[in-house]
Amino acid sequence: MKSVSSNKELKRMVGIRAADFVKDGMMVGIGTGSTVAFFIEELGRRVKEGLHIIGVPTSYAAKLSCIQQGIPVSDCMLFDHLDIAIDGADEIDPSLNAIKGGGAAHTNEKIIASMADEFILIADESKMVSSLCVDFPLPVEVIPAALTYAEKRIRQLGGIPSLRNAVHKDGPVISENGNLILDIKFQHVPSDLALLDSQLKNIPGVLETGLFLGMAKKALIGYRDTIRMIVPEG
Ligand code: 5RP
């Protein structure tokens, strides 16, 4: 779903800065993606210097990177609470509502973000938009048996679903949880995203959407000249 990583230097800057939020002794939810990869690298450096944390990764990719960087990891299923979670996003609006799931990991990302006392988004400026769902298709994770039925119900809601295909594998992307991903475009952008979220989750077989509404209270955004800490508007 994602195009080749853009704004690498901005992602690197925010990834490094985000590590400042992680304090000794914390249980840290660790997101997925190219921005988070820089965060993991910096955390690994700080762990080697004596920072004690436990990372709770949102995907195989994040878990592997944490292990490669020497960050102790544990499994989300063992906890009901985390101190902080830091993750990237595909789109962020001025209220810090976000679309996630470009890496097909949004179900686990949402669980981990929900468990954390503080959820912080990190991104480069290209992710800031005035309205969600205009450009970036909304990912939903769907149990395979429900594929065709879910596509029909999504069309009835005004969406145009498209099964996400793998790049280095024949056939569809299989999510962390063994499911399929439908990316939904909208001819008319829905005005009530909370309603859309609940309508989508009401479809039997739809496991989770990539809409992260009202979850982040801070976003660290890399701009050409600076990094800005953004809080929700309004
Ligand atoms: C993965 C995600 C990522 O956080 C999102 O796609 C942003 O990735 P990147 O930092 O590579 O631009 O939601 O499911």
Residues whose N, C-alpha, C, O or C-beta is under 5 A from the ligand:
A	BS01	5RP	T32 G33 S34 T35 V36 D87 G88 A89 D90 K100 G101 G102 G103 A104 A105 H106
